[in-house]
Amino acid sequence: MAKIAESVIEEIKSRISMVDVVSRYLVLHRKGDRFWGLCPFHEEKTPSFSVLPEKGFFHCFGCGKSGSLFDFVMEMEHLNFPEAIRLLAEQAHVVLAEETPQEKRHRSEEETLRDLYEKLAASFSYILSNTDSGSRGRDYLERRRFTDETIKAFSLGYAPDDPQWLFNFLRSKHYSDDILAKSGLFAKNNPTYPLFRDRLMFPIRNWKGQVVAFGGRDLSGSSKAKYINTPETMLYRKREIVYGMYESLTELKKQQSCMLCEGYFDVLALH
C-alpha cells in the first residue's frame, strides 16, 4: 500500500478536534489546559486519562498509554494506521493523496538516518565497554564515579581517535555518501573527517527513545571545544529535544514534575 502524503495527515489534524473524537468514546471534563476522563484502556474509578488538545496528544497517568489522535482511533477501532487515516479523512472530508516522490524520498532518508544512529550508538557503547581504546572513556567515568548501571542506562559510548574509522565503518555498512553528508557526523569542509574523535559519547534520544543526535566530551585535553553536539539534521531539532527526557519518563509520569539542569553529567549525576 502506498504511503499517505504528510500533507493529508496535517490537514486531518487541522480539521478534526481531538477532544471531539475522544468524546465519542468517553465523557471528558476540562481542567486547566487539559480534558480528563476515565481511561478506556484500563478499569479505574478516578479519571487519569487526559487530552491535551493544543498538542493533539493523549496520555493516561494510570496505565501509561499515550499517543496521537491516530493512535487513539487505532486502539479504539482496532485499525492499522492507514485504516485510521482513511476513517478520519472521511469524517473530515479530506481527499486522500498518496506520497509524492519527494515526500517518499524524504521519508526514506529519515528512516535510513534513524537506522544509522541506532547502529552507531550501539557501536560507540560497545567500543567503550569492550575495547582497549575505550579504556580512556572507562577510566574517565571511573574517576567521575559513574556506575556501570548509569553508563548502561544512558548508553554512553566512546568515539575512537582514528580519523578514518567512522567514515570507513559506516561505508562498510553500505550507507551512501549522500546519507553520510546529511548525518551531521562529519566536518562540513571534509565529508570523511569525523566530528567526534577521542570523545565520550552521549546518545541524545527523543521522547520515543529513538537516538537522533550525539553529544561528545573531549578526552584528549587538546580540543578547543570541551563539548560538541551534532548539528541540526532532518531528525534533530534542538528546541524540541531535552537530554534525559526519555530516561526520565517513568518518574515524570509519577511525579508530574522535574528538575532541569545544564550539562550531560549533571543529568547523569542527579539520576
Sequence and secondary structure as in RCSB ss.txt:
>XXXX:A:sequence
MAKIAESVIEEIKSRISMVDVVSRYLVLHRKGDRFWGLCPFHEEKTPSFSVLPEKGFFHCFGCGKSGSLFDFVME
MEHLNFPEAIRLLAEQAHVVLAEETPQEKRHRSEEETLRDLYEKLAASFSYILSNTDSGSRGRDYLERRRFTDET
IKAFSLGYAPDDPQWLFNFLRSKHYSDDILAKSGLFAKNNPTYPLFRDRLMFPIRNWKGQVVAFGGRDLSGSSKA
KYINTPETMLYRKREIVYGMYESLTELKKQQSCMLCEGYFDVLALH
>XXXX:A:secstr
   B HHHHHHHHHHS HHHHHHTTS  EEETTEEEE  TTS  SS  EEEETTTTEEEETTT  EEEHHHHHHH
HHT  HHHHHHHHHHHHT    B  HHHHHHHHHHHHHHHHHHHHHHHHHHHHHHSSTTHHHHHHHHHTT  HHH
HHHTT EEE S TTHHHHHHHHTT  HHHHHHTT EETTEEEEES SSEEEEEEE TTS EEEEEEEE SS  S 
SEEE    SS  GGG  TTHHHHHHHHHHHS     SSHHHHHHH 
